[in-house]
Amino acid sequence: MSLELIADAGPLLAAANRKDSFHQRAQAELRQARREQRPVIVSYSTVLETHSLLLRRLGPESAESWLADVLATGTMVNPTADDYTIAAMRLASFPDQPITLFDMVVALLAERLRAQVWTYDHHFDLMRADVWRP
C-alpha cells in the first residue's frame, strides 16, 4: 500500500466549506493524513473542478484563497493525454452509472501512481479504485 493519497473533489470541497455536511470529517482526515505523513496529491483536473465548484458555491474570494493554498502546499500531478483517452474509454464500461470523466481520471491516476483515493463518492468502489477509509 502506498502512503500517497490522491484527492477527489468531494473531500476538498468539504474541507473548504464550513457549511458542508462532511466538513468536520474532511478536516479530521486532513489532520490524520498529516500525522501519518501521507502526501495528498491533487490532479490539475481536480483543481479545475474544485475551483469551479467553490467559485459557484462560495464565491470568488473563497475560491481564490483555496486555489492559492493548494498551489502553494499541494503535490500536483498533471494527467497525460493518454490518461484522458483511457479514462474516456473506461467510462464506456459503466453505461448505467453517472461517473464523470473527472472521477475516472482520478481513479486511473491512483492506479498508475499506486495511490489510494481520498473520496466520499461510491462510484470509486464501482471503478475498483483503492479508496482510503481511515
Secondary structure, 3 states (H helix, E strand, C coil): CCCCEEECHHHHHHHHCCCCCCHHHHHHHHHHHHHCCCCEEEEHHHHHHHHHHHHHHHCHHHHHHHHHHHHHHCEEECCCHHHHHHHHHHHCCCCCCCCCHHHHHHHHHHHHHCCEEECCCCHHHHCCCCECCC
